[in-house]
Amino acid sequence: MSDLKTSTQGNIGGLIVGLAGAGISIMLWIVKINPDSDLAKRLDLPPGATTGWSGLAVVAAICGGVALLFAIVRGLVNKRGITGLTVLLSIIALSFPAGIVLGAVVPQHPGP
């Protein structure tokens, strides 16, 4: 009984962390694509929040990495495979940080 409870808590924890990271990453992509959107005005993000490693991008990267780690460990422990939804959320969460690393998210006017 306790094994089922621990497995469920780990799965839910991975989903929550992945959902948080995915939400942040989606929000950053929306603001990056349309800086004049209502979302950008509501959140009152600083002008450079979507041009590099802002605090939100770091949080999205950490949440995506932790969610992916949760999914892999859960798959190895239970020997039933990796939880698909947790992996999907972690990929979405890591999309904006990956865009930074690959150069897709760069300042429009580089320099001072």
N, C-alpha and C positions, 0 to 999 in steps of 0.2 A: 504494500500500500504506500509506504513512504517513497519507494522508487518511482511510482507513478506521479506522486506529488512533486518530487524533485524534477522529474522530466518535464512536467507541465510548467513549473515555475521557470525553468531554463528556457523553454520554448517561448513563453509569454515575455520573458525578459528580453530575449533576442528580437522578438517582434516589436516591442515598445522602443527599443534603442534604434532598430532599423527604421521604424516609422518616423521617429524624431529626426534622424539624419536625412531621410528621404524628403520629409517636409521642408527642411532647411534648404536642401539642394534644389528642390523644385522652386522654392521661393526665390533663391538666388538666380536661377535660370530665367524666371519670369522677369525679374528686375533687370537682368543683363540684356535680355532681348528687347524689352520695352521699358526704358528708364523713366518714361513719363506716365507709367501706369498708376492706377489708383493704389495698388499694393505698395509701391515705392513711397507714395505720399503718406499712407497710413502708418507704415513702419518707420518712417523718418530715418532712412538709412543714410549714412554719410556717402558723399560722392564716390569714394574709392572702394566701397564695400564689395563691388562685383568685379574688380579689376585684378585681383590677386589673392594672396593669402590673408584675407580679413579674418576676424575672429569667428564669423559664421562659417566660413569655408573650412577652418580648422575643426570646428565642432562637427560639421558634416562628415569630414574625413575620419574623425575619431569614432563617431557613431556608426558609420558604414563599416569600418574595420572591426569594431567590436561585434556588430551584428553578424558579419561574415564569420568571425571566430566562433561565436555562439553556434551558428549553423553547422560549421565543420565539426566542432567538438561534439555536438549533439548527434550528428550523423555517425561519428566514430564510436561513441559510447553505446548508442542504441542499435547499431549495425542495421539500421533500416534506411539509410540514405540521408541526405541533407534535406532540411526543410526548405521547400521551394519558395514559399512566400518570404521567408527571412532572407534567402539569397537574393530574391528580386528586390526587396527593399534595400538591402545593402548595396546592390549594384546601382540603384537609383541614387542612394546617398553618396556614393563615391563618384558619380558622374561629374559633378561640378569640380571637385578636387582633381579628378583626372583631366578635365578640360584645362585646368591651370597648368598641370604638369606638361601636357601635350602642346600648350601654346594657343589653345582655342579661346581662352579667356585672357586677353591682354588689353592694356589700356589703348583707347582709340587714338590718343595723342601722346606717344611716349616722350619722355623727357621732362624737364622741370617746368 
